[in-house]
């Protein structure tokens, strides 16, 4: 009779460990929208789509944010290690080789019903193939959580 009751604590412990094994340790959030900037005195618009990947940093200290964007057929990426308590924000440079696409800050915000938005504040290159001019932008992009 005592063997039967000793199984339950072991079973309960096993269920707790399994639950922890299924918890999510990374996030993939995609944010897309239109940003406005001023070029040669006129208001211009640029479509932006940013893939935000959040994973545990090496050695488990902090989080690593990897931001990616494809523009004009090129992949622009940047990453940072965040050891602060301010989730989903930082300063980043999205580039491909030596060509910069975005330089500035990003801030991922969680709103009602777990709806995400990403705020961008910095400079963007609207023609990475031919120019190196960076224009000031501020944008708020709606996001979709693609995490499993």
Beta strands, then each sheet from edge to edge (+ up, - down):
strand 1: 27-39
strand 2: 42-56
strand 3: 63-71
strand 4: 74-82
strand 5: 89-96
strand 6: 99-110
strand 7: 116-124
strand 8: 135-145
sheet 1: 4+ 3- 2+ 1- 8+ 7- 6+ 5-
end
